[in-house]
């Protein structure tokens, strides 16, 4: 990557330099690159509408503050504003580090305070009812059951699951490799139920697509890419939620939350293990899950205390 201030840089060129670095050198996921590109384009449109020259030398703190005020009026969610501003701040910091701009303006971008939201996993009873009620008569139903079982078993992100090919599933054993954020690979394992559901689904297929999970859109033509998309997977989850009454199953990511909290419970809170299974780079990311497990433990001990008190009042009689 070229560095130095040999010639003036406009915003579009600065954006393209950064996105190229994100994709080729930082190995960020396509979703991340796409999201950052969108946020930087929105900044460019805002500046152009204000009559800005779009020359990086002319970009100043007042411009960035004006954009932050604009976001505050158009994006009510602090989390949404934070996502937009993180992209801009990271871009500005990288430009200064690479000496593509004369000043580091990243500290002029202030992130809004975002309240940490706890994950919302399914309870063990809800999970058991969901898995027991998954239909498996038609080929599409077999796919849906295999997808849900896979997500619950591995805790994978939906993007990780959908990029798998059918040849990634082992004929023998339950271990397979998935590629996560930053192109980092890790091993995940299938439960016996998940392996059986996937095997049944694959044995029933007659198509030639290499994708592990394919779509059954009737408008699909021969030669079209039949790999199931994230939007398609979300549609599957919404339909199952409605048909089976699995109201806590709001999105594919709920399966990841559920896998994390379930693993923490059955392993006695082995945070390191769960970190490896989920592919989290930072242990702090798991704090939300451990809080949920702790809350469940406290509730269990509260019920246990009530049980003991009831026994004491009844004189210890069964």
SEVO-354130 format. One record per residue (C-alpha): x, y, z; residue number from 1; residue in three letters. Coordinates in steps of 0.5 Angstrom, whole numbers, plus 500, padded with zeros to 3 digits. Each point is the difference from the previous one (the first is absolute). Example, Ala and Ser with C-alpha at 12.3 -4.5 7.8 and 13.67 -1.06 7.14 Angstrom:
2
atom east: 525 | north: 491 | up: 516 | seq: 1 | type: ala
atom east: 502 | north: 507 | up: 498 | seq: 2 | type: ser
***
This chain:
318
atom east: 500 | north: 500 | up: 500 | seq: 1 | type: unk
atom east: 503 | north: 507 | up: 498 | seq: 2 | type: unk
atom east: 501 | north: 505 | up: 506 | seq: 3 | type: unk
atom east: 502 | north: 507 | up: 500 | seq: 4 | type: unk
atom east: 497 | north: 507 | up: 498 | seq: 5 | type: unk
atom east: 502 | north: 500 | up: 493 | seq: 6 | type: unk
atom east: 494 | north: 502 | up: 497 | seq: 7 | type: unk
atom east: 493 | north: 503 | up: 502 | seq: 8 | type: unk
atom east: 495 | north: 495 | up: 502 | seq: 9 | type: unk
atom east: 492 | north: 500 | up: 499 | seq: 10 | type: unk
atom east: 495 | north: 496 | up: 505 | seq: 11 | type: unk
atom east: 499 | north: 495 | up: 495 | seq: 12 | type: unk
atom east: 507 | north: 498 | up: 498 | seq: 13 | type: unk
atom east: 501 | north: 500 | up: 508 | seq: 14 | type: unk
atom east: 494 | north: 496 | up: 501 | seq: 15 | type: unk
atom east: 502 | north: 495 | up: 494 | seq: 16 | type: unk
atom east: 507 | north: 499 | up: 503 | seq: 17 | type: unk
atom east: 497 | north: 499 | up: 507 | seq: 18 | type: unk
atom east: 495 | north: 495 | up: 498 | seq: 19 | type: unk
atom east: 506 | north: 496 | up: 495 | seq: 20 | type: unk
atom east: 504 | north: 499 | up: 507 | seq: 21 | type: unk
atom east: 494 | north: 498 | up: 504 | seq: 22 | type: unk
atom east: 499 | north: 494 | up: 495 | seq: 23 | type: unk
atom east: 507 | north: 498 | up: 497 | seq: 24 | type: unk
atom east: 504 | north: 502 | up: 506 | seq: 25 | type: unk
atom east: 496 | north: 500 | up: 506 | seq: 26 | type: unk
atom east: 496 | north: 494 | up: 498 | seq: 27 | type: unk
atom east: 493 | north: 503 | up: 502 | seq: 28 | type: unk
atom east: 494 | north: 496 | up: 498 | seq: 29 | type: unk
atom east: 496 | north: 502 | up: 494 | seq: 30 | type: unk
atom east: 494 | north: 502 | up: 505 | seq: 31 | type: unk
atom east: 505 | north: 505 | up: 504 | seq: 32 | type: unk
atom east: 503 | north: 503 | up: 493 | seq: 33 | type: unk
atom east: 493 | north: 501 | up: 497 | seq: 34 | type: unk
atom east: 498 | north: 503 | up: 507 | seq: 35 | type: unk
atom east: 506 | north: 505 | up: 500 | seq: 36 | type: unk
atom east: 499 | north: 502 | up: 493 | seq: 37 | type: unk
atom east: 493 | north: 502 | up: 501 | seq: 38 | type: unk
atom east: 501 | north: 504 | up: 506 | seq: 39 | type: unk
atom east: 506 | north: 504 | up: 496 | seq: 40 | type: unk
atom east: 495 | north: 501 | up: 494 | seq: 41 | type: unk
atom east: 495 | north: 503 | up: 505 | seq: 42 | type: unk
atom east: 505 | north: 505 | up: 503 | seq: 43 | type: unk
atom east: 502 | north: 502 | up: 493 | seq: 44 | type: unk
atom east: 493 | north: 501 | up: 498 | seq: 45 | type: unk
atom east: 499 | north: 504 | up: 506 | seq: 46 | type: unk
atom east: 506 | north: 504 | up: 499 | seq: 47 | type: unk
atom east: 499 | north: 501 | up: 492 | seq: 48 | type: unk
atom east: 493 | north: 503 | up: 502 | seq: 49 | type: unk
atom east: 503 | north: 505 | up: 504 | seq: 50 | type: unk
atom east: 504 | north: 503 | up: 495 | seq: 51 | type: unk
atom east: 507 | north: 496 | up: 502 | seq: 52 | type: unk
atom east: 506 | north: 500 | up: 495 | seq: 53 | type: unk
atom east: 501 | north: 492 | up: 502 | seq: 54 | type: unk
atom east: 507 | north: 502 | up: 501 | seq: 55 | type: unk
atom east: 503 | north: 496 | up: 506 | seq: 56 | type: unk
atom east: 504 | north: 506 | up: 501 | seq: 57 | type: unk
atom east: 494 | north: 504 | up: 501 | seq: 58 | type: unk
atom east: 496 | north: 495 | up: 505 | seq: 59 | type: unk
atom east: 500 | north: 503 | up: 507 | seq: 60 | type: unk
atom east: 498 | north: 499 | up: 507 | seq: 61 | type: unk
atom east: 494 | north: 505 | up: 498 | seq: 62 | type: unk
atom east: 498 | north: 495 | up: 495 | seq: 63 | type: unk
atom east: 500 | north: 494 | up: 504 | seq: 64 | type: unk
atom east: 496 | north: 503 | up: 506 | seq: 65 | type: unk
atom east: 495 | north: 502 | up: 495 | seq: 66 | type: unk
atom east: 499 | north: 493 | up: 497 | seq: 67 | type: unk
atom east: 500 | north: 498 | up: 507 | seq: 68 | type: unk
atom east: 494 | north: 504 | up: 502 | seq: 69 | type: unk
atom east: 497 | north: 498 | up: 493 | seq: 70 | type: unk
atom east: 500 | north: 493 | up: 502 | seq: 71 | type: unk
atom east: 497 | north: 502 | up: 507 | seq: 72 | type: unk
atom east: 494 | north: 502 | up: 497 | seq: 73 | type: unk
atom east: 499 | north: 495 | up: 494 | seq: 74 | type: unk
atom east: 502 | north: 494 | up: 504 | seq: 75 | type: unk
atom east: 497 | north: 499 | up: 507 | seq: 76 | type: unk
atom east: 503 | north: 494 | up: 502 | seq: 77 | type: unk
atom east: 507 | north: 501 | up: 504 | seq: 78 | type: unk
atom east: 502 | north: 494 | up: 497 | seq: 79 | type: unk
atom east: 499 | north: 501 | up: 493 | seq: 80 | type: unk
atom east: 504 | north: 507 | up: 501 | seq: 81 | type: unk
atom east: 505 | north: 497 | up: 503 | seq: 82 | type: unk
atom east: 501 | north: 495 | up: 494 | seq: 83 | type: unk
atom east: 500 | north: 505 | up: 495 | seq: 84 | type: unk
atom east: 505 | north: 504 | up: 504 | seq: 85 | type: unk
atom east: 505 | north: 494 | up: 502 | seq: 86 | type: unk
atom east: 501 | north: 499 | up: 492 | seq: 87 | type: unk
atom east: 501 | north: 508 | up: 499 | seq: 88 | type: unk
atom east: 505 | north: 500 | up: 506 | seq: 89 | type: unk
atom east: 504 | north: 494 | up: 498 | seq: 90 | type: unk
atom east: 501 | north: 503 | up: 493 | seq: 91 | type: unk
atom east: 502 | north: 506 | up: 502 | seq: 92 | type: unk
atom east: 505 | north: 497 | up: 505 | seq: 93 | type: unk
atom east: 503 | north: 495 | up: 495 | seq: 94 | type: unk
atom east: 501 | north: 506 | up: 495 | seq: 95 | type: unk
atom east: 504 | north: 504 | up: 505 | seq: 96 | type: unk
atom east: 504 | north: 493 | up: 502 | seq: 97 | type: unk
atom east: 502 | north: 499 | up: 492 | seq: 98 | type: unk
atom east: 501 | north: 508 | up: 500 | seq: 99 | type: unk
atom east: 495 | north: 501 | up: 494 | seq: 100 | type: unk
atom east: 498 | north: 506 | up: 504 | seq: 101 | type: unk
atom east: 503 | north: 505 | up: 503 | seq: 102 | type: unk
atom east: 496 | north: 500 | up: 507 | seq: 103 | type: unk
atom east: 497 | north: 495 | up: 504 | seq: 104 | type: unk
atom east: 492 | north: 502 | up: 501 | seq: 105 | type: unk
atom east: 498 | north: 493 | up: 503 | seq: 106 | type: unk
atom east: 500 | north: 503 | up: 507 | seq: 107 | type: unk
atom east: 495 | north: 505 | up: 497 | seq: 108 | type: unk
atom east: 495 | north: 494 | up: 500 | seq: 109 | type: unk
atom east: 496 | north: 499 | up: 506 | seq: 110 | type: unk
atom east: 496 | north: 494 | up: 501 | seq: 111 | type: unk
atom east: 494 | north: 500 | up: 504 | seq: 112 | type: unk
atom east: 499 | north: 496 | up: 506 | seq: 113 | type: unk
atom east: 497 | north: 493 | up: 498 | seq: 114 | type: unk
atom east: 496 | north: 496 | up: 506 | seq: 115 | type: unk
atom east: 503 | north: 493 | up: 500 | seq: 116 | type: unk
atom east: 494 | north: 496 | up: 498 | seq: 117 | type: unk
atom east: 500 | north: 493 | up: 503 | seq: 118 | type: unk
atom east: 499 | north: 494 | up: 495 | seq: 119 | type: unk
atom east: 493 | north: 497 | up: 499 | seq: 120 | type: unk
atom east: 501 | north: 492 | up: 500 | seq: 121 | type: unk
atom east: 495 | north: 495 | up: 500 | seq: 122 | type: unk
atom east: 498 | north: 497 | up: 507 | seq: 123 | type: unk
atom east: 502 | north: 492 | up: 500 | seq: 124 | type: unk
atom east: 493 | north: 499 | up: 500 | seq: 125 | type: unk
atom east: 498 | north: 504 | up: 494 | seq: 126 | type: unk
atom east: 506 | north: 497 | up: 496 | seq: 127 | type: unk
atom east: 498 | north: 493 | up: 501 | seq: 128 | type: unk
atom east: 493 | north: 501 | up: 498 | seq: 129 | type: unk
atom east: 503 | north: 504 | up: 494 | seq: 130 | type: unk
atom east: 505 | north: 494 | up: 498 | seq: 131 | type: unk
atom east: 494 | north: 495 | up: 501 | seq: 132 | type: unk
atom east: 495 | north: 503 | up: 496 | seq: 133 | type: unk
atom east: 504 | north: 501 | up: 494 | seq: 134 | type: unk
atom east: 497 | north: 497 | up: 494 | seq: 135 | type: unk
atom east: 504 | north: 496 | up: 495 | seq: 136 | type: unk
atom east: 495 | north: 497 | up: 495 | seq: 137 | type: unk
atom east: 502 | north: 504 | up: 494 | seq: 138 | type: unk
atom east: 507 | north: 502 | up: 497 | seq: 139 | type: unk
atom east: 499 | north: 507 | up: 502 | seq: 140 | type: unk
atom east: 498 | north: 498 | up: 507 | seq: 141 | type: unk
atom east: 506 | north: 495 | up: 500 | seq: 142 | type: unk
atom east: 504 | north: 506 | up: 499 | seq: 143 | type: unk
atom east: 497 | north: 505 | up: 505 | seq: 144 | type: unk
atom east: 501 | north: 494 | up: 505 | seq: 145 | type: unk
atom east: 507 | north: 499 | up: 498 | seq: 146 | type: unk
atom east: 502 | north: 508 | up: 500 | seq: 147 | type: unk
atom east: 497 | north: 501 | up: 507 | seq: 148 | type: unk
atom east: 503 | north: 494 | up: 503 | seq: 149 | type: unk
atom east: 507 | north: 502 | up: 497 | seq: 150 | type: unk
atom east: 499 | north: 507 | up: 503 | seq: 151 | type: unk
atom east: 498 | north: 498 | up: 507 | seq: 152 | type: unk
atom east: 506 | north: 494 | up: 500 | seq: 153 | type: unk
atom east: 505 | north: 505 | up: 498 | seq: 154 | type: unk
atom east: 499 | north: 507 | up: 502 | seq: 155 | type: unk
atom east: 502 | north: 502 | up: 493 | seq: 156 | type: unk
atom east: 498 | north: 507 | up: 497 | seq: 157 | type: unk
atom east: 495 | north: 499 | up: 494 | seq: 158 | type: unk
atom east: 505 | north: 503 | up: 495 | seq: 159 | type: unk
atom east: 505 | north: 494 | up: 503 | seq: 160 | type: unk
atom east: 495 | north: 495 | up: 499 | seq: 161 | type: unk
atom east: 498 | north: 502 | up: 493 | seq: 162 | type: unk
atom east: 506 | north: 501 | up: 497 | seq: 163 | type: unk
atom east: 502 | north: 492 | up: 501 | seq: 164 | type: unk
atom east: 499 | north: 495 | up: 495 | seq: 165 | type: unk
atom east: 497 | north: 493 | up: 500 | seq: 166 | type: unk
atom east: 508 | north: 497 | up: 500 | seq: 167 | type: unk
atom east: 501 | north: 504 | up: 506 | seq: 168 | type: unk
atom east: 496 | north: 495 | up: 504 | seq: 169 | type: unk
atom east: 504 | north: 494 | up: 502 | seq: 170 | type: unk
atom east: 498 | north: 493 | up: 498 | seq: 171 | type: unk
atom east: 502 | north: 497 | up: 507 | seq: 172 | type: unk
atom east: 501 | north: 504 | up: 506 | seq: 173 | type: unk
atom east: 497 | north: 507 | up: 502 | seq: 174 | type: unk
atom east: 505 | north: 505 | up: 499 | seq: 175 | type: unk
atom east: 500 | north: 505 | up: 495 | seq: 176 | type: unk
atom east: 504 | north: 507 | up: 498 | seq: 177 | type: unk
atom east: 496 | north: 506 | up: 499 | seq: 178 | type: unk
atom east: 503 | north: 507 | up: 498 | seq: 179 | type: unk
atom east: 498 | north: 506 | up: 505 | seq: 180 | type: unk
atom east: 502 | north: 507 | up: 500 | seq: 181 | type: unk
atom east: 507 | north: 502 | up: 498 | seq: 182 | type: unk
atom east: 500 | north: 494 | up: 496 | seq: 183 | type: unk
atom east: 502 | north: 496 | up: 506 | seq: 184 | type: unk
atom east: 498 | north: 493 | up: 500 | seq: 185 | type: unk
atom east: 498 | north: 496 | up: 506 | seq: 186 | type: unk
atom east: 497 | north: 493 | up: 501 | seq: 187 | type: unk
atom east: 493 | north: 499 | up: 502 | seq: 188 | type: unk
atom east: 497 | north: 493 | up: 502 | seq: 189 | type: unk
atom east: 493 | north: 497 | up: 498 | seq: 190 | type: unk
atom east: 495 | north: 497 | up: 505 | seq: 191 | type: unk
atom east: 498 | north: 493 | up: 499 | seq: 192 | type: unk
atom east: 493 | north: 503 | up: 498 | seq: 193 | type: unk
atom east: 503 | north: 506 | up: 496 | seq: 194 | type: unk
atom east: 504 | north: 495 | up: 496 | seq: 195 | type: unk
atom east: 494 | north: 495 | up: 499 | seq: 196 | type: unk
atom east: 496 | north: 506 | up: 497 | seq: 197 | type: unk
atom east: 505 | north: 502 | up: 495 | seq: 198 | type: unk
atom east: 502 | north: 493 | up: 498 | seq: 199 | type: unk
atom east: 492 | north: 499 | up: 499 | seq: 200 | type: unk
atom east: 500 | north: 507 | up: 496 | seq: 201 | type: unk
atom east: 506 | north: 498 | up: 496 | seq: 202 | type: unk
atom east: 498 | north: 493 | up: 498 | seq: 203 | type: unk
atom east: 493 | north: 503 | up: 498 | seq: 204 | type: unk
atom east: 503 | north: 505 | up: 495 | seq: 205 | type: unk
atom east: 500 | north: 499 | up: 492 | seq: 206 | type: unk
atom east: 503 | north: 507 | up: 498 | seq: 207 | type: unk
atom east: 507 | north: 501 | up: 498 | seq: 208 | type: unk
atom east: 502 | north: 506 | up: 504 | seq: 209 | type: unk
atom east: 506 | north: 500 | up: 505 | seq: 210 | type: unk
atom east: 496 | north: 504 | up: 505 | seq: 211 | type: unk
atom east: 499 | north: 497 | up: 507 | seq: 212 | type: unk
atom east: 493 | north: 504 | up: 500 | seq: 213 | type: unk
atom east: 497 | north: 502 | up: 494 | seq: 214 | type: unk
atom east: 493 | north: 503 | up: 498 | seq: 215 | type: unk
atom east: 494 | north: 497 | up: 498 | seq: 216 | type: unk
atom east: 497 | north: 507 | up: 496 | seq: 217 | type: unk
atom east: 496 | north: 497 | up: 494 | seq: 218 | type: unk
atom east: 502 | north: 506 | up: 496 | seq: 219 | type: unk
atom east: 507 | north: 497 | up: 500 | seq: 220 | type: unk
atom east: 503 | north: 498 | up: 493 | seq: 221 | type: unk
atom east: 505 | north: 495 | up: 498 | seq: 222 | type: unk
atom east: 507 | north: 503 | up: 501 | seq: 223 | type: unk
atom east: 498 | north: 505 | up: 506 | seq: 224 | type: unk
atom east: 504 | north: 500 | up: 506 | seq: 225 | type: unk
atom east: 495 | north: 496 | up: 505 | seq: 226 | type: unk
atom east: 504 | north: 502 | up: 506 | seq: 227 | type: unk
atom east: 495 | north: 502 | up: 506 | seq: 228 | type: unk
atom east: 501 | north: 508 | up: 501 | seq: 229 | type: unk
atom east: 500 | north: 503 | up: 507 | seq: 230 | type: unk
atom east: 494 | north: 503 | up: 498 | seq: 231 | type: unk
atom east: 497 | north: 493 | up: 498 | seq: 232 | type: unk
atom east: 502 | north: 497 | up: 507 | seq: 233 | type: unk
atom east: 497 | north: 506 | up: 504 | seq: 234 | type: unk
atom east: 493 | north: 498 | up: 496 | seq: 235 | type: unk
atom east: 501 | north: 493 | up: 502 | seq: 236 | type: unk
atom east: 501 | north: 502 | up: 507 | seq: 237 | type: unk
atom east: 494 | north: 505 | up: 500 | seq: 238 | type: unk
atom east: 495 | north: 494 | up: 497 | seq: 239 | type: unk
atom east: 502 | north: 495 | up: 505 | seq: 240 | type: unk
atom east: 499 | north: 505 | up: 506 | seq: 241 | type: unk
atom east: 493 | north: 501 | up: 497 | seq: 242 | type: unk
atom east: 498 | north: 493 | up: 498 | seq: 243 | type: unk
atom east: 503 | north: 497 | up: 507 | seq: 244 | type: unk
atom east: 499 | north: 505 | up: 505 | seq: 245 | type: unk
atom east: 507 | north: 501 | up: 501 | seq: 246 | type: unk
atom east: 500 | north: 507 | up: 502 | seq: 247 | type: unk
atom east: 507 | north: 501 | up: 503 | seq: 248 | type: unk
atom east: 503 | north: 498 | up: 493 | seq: 249 | type: unk
atom east: 500 | north: 507 | up: 497 | seq: 250 | type: unk
atom east: 506 | north: 499 | up: 496 | seq: 251 | type: unk
atom east: 505 | north: 495 | up: 498 | seq: 252 | type: unk
atom east: 505 | north: 504 | up: 505 | seq: 253 | type: unk
atom east: 495 | north: 497 | up: 506 | seq: 254 | type: unk
atom east: 503 | north: 493 | up: 498 | seq: 255 | type: unk
atom east: 507 | north: 503 | up: 502 | seq: 256 | type: unk
atom east: 498 | north: 503 | up: 506 | seq: 257 | type: unk
atom east: 497 | north: 494 | up: 502 | seq: 258 | type: unk
atom east: 506 | north: 496 | up: 499 | seq: 259 | type: unk
atom east: 504 | north: 504 | up: 504 | seq: 260 | type: unk
atom east: 496 | north: 500 | up: 506 | seq: 261 | type: unk
atom east: 498 | north: 493 | up: 499 | seq: 262 | type: unk
atom east: 508 | north: 498 | up: 500 | seq: 263 | type: unk
atom east: 502 | north: 505 | up: 506 | seq: 264 | type: unk
atom east: 494 | north: 496 | up: 504 | seq: 265 | type: unk
atom east: 502 | north: 493 | up: 498 | seq: 266 | type: unk
atom east: 508 | north: 502 | up: 501 | seq: 267 | type: unk
atom east: 499 | north: 503 | up: 507 | seq: 268 | type: unk
atom east: 502 | north: 507 | up: 497 | seq: 269 | type: unk
atom east: 506 | north: 498 | up: 495 | seq: 270 | type: unk
atom east: 501 | north: 507 | up: 497 | seq: 271 | type: unk
atom east: 506 | north: 498 | up: 496 | seq: 272 | type: unk
atom east: 497 | north: 494 | up: 497 | seq: 273 | type: unk
atom east: 494 | north: 504 | up: 498 | seq: 274 | type: unk
atom east: 504 | north: 505 | up: 497 | seq: 275 | type: unk
atom east: 504 | north: 495 | up: 496 | seq: 276 | type: unk
atom east: 493 | north: 497 | up: 497 | seq: 277 | type: unk
atom east: 497 | north: 507 | up: 498 | seq: 278 | type: unk
atom east: 506 | north: 503 | up: 498 | seq: 279 | type: unk
atom east: 500 | north: 506 | up: 504 | seq: 280 | type: unk
atom east: 507 | north: 504 | up: 500 | seq: 281 | type: unk
atom east: 498 | north: 503 | up: 507 | seq: 282 | type: unk
atom east: 498 | north: 497 | up: 506 | seq: 283 | type: unk
atom east: 496 | north: 506 | up: 502 | seq: 284 | type: unk
atom east: 495 | north: 499 | up: 494 | seq: 285 | type: unk
atom east: 498 | north: 494 | up: 504 | seq: 286 | type: unk
atom east: 498 | north: 504 | up: 507 | seq: 287 | type: unk
atom east: 493 | north: 500 | up: 497 | seq: 288 | type: unk
atom east: 499 | north: 493 | up: 500 | seq: 289 | type: unk
atom east: 504 | north: 499 | up: 507 | seq: 290 | type: unk
atom east: 495 | north: 505 | up: 503 | seq: 291 | type: unk
atom east: 494 | north: 496 | up: 497 | seq: 292 | type: unk
atom east: 503 | north: 493 | up: 503 | seq: 293 | type: unk
atom east: 501 | north: 504 | up: 507 | seq: 294 | type: unk
atom east: 493 | north: 502 | up: 500 | seq: 295 | type: unk
atom east: 497 | north: 493 | up: 498 | seq: 296 | type: unk
atom east: 504 | north: 497 | up: 506 | seq: 297 | type: unk
atom east: 498 | north: 506 | up: 505 | seq: 298 | type: unk
atom east: 493 | north: 498 | up: 498 | seq: 299 | type: unk
atom east: 501 | north: 492 | up: 501 | seq: 300 | type: unk
atom east: 503 | north: 502 | up: 507 | seq: 301 | type: unk
atom east: 494 | north: 504 | up: 501 | seq: 302 | type: unk
atom east: 495 | north: 494 | up: 499 | seq: 303 | type: unk
atom east: 505 | north: 496 | up: 504 | seq: 304 | type: unk
atom east: 499 | north: 504 | up: 506 | seq: 305 | type: unk
atom east: 493 | north: 500 | up: 499 | seq: 306 | type: unk
atom east: 500 | north: 493 | up: 500 | seq: 307 | type: unk
atom east: 504 | north: 499 | up: 506 | seq: 308 | type: unk
atom east: 495 | north: 505 | up: 504 | seq: 309 | type: unk
atom east: 494 | north: 496 | up: 498 | seq: 310 | type: unk
atom east: 504 | north: 494 | up: 502 | seq: 311 | type: unk
atom east: 501 | north: 503 | up: 507 | seq: 312 | type: unk
atom east: 493 | north: 502 | up: 501 | seq: 313 | type: unk
atom east: 497 | north: 494 | up: 498 | seq: 314 | type: unk
atom east: 505 | north: 496 | up: 505 | seq: 315 | type: unk
atom east: 504 | north: 497 | up: 495 | seq: 316 | type: unk
atom east: 495 | north: 495 | up: 498 | seq: 317 | type: unk
atom east: 500 | north: 498 | up: 492 | seq: 318 | type: unk
***
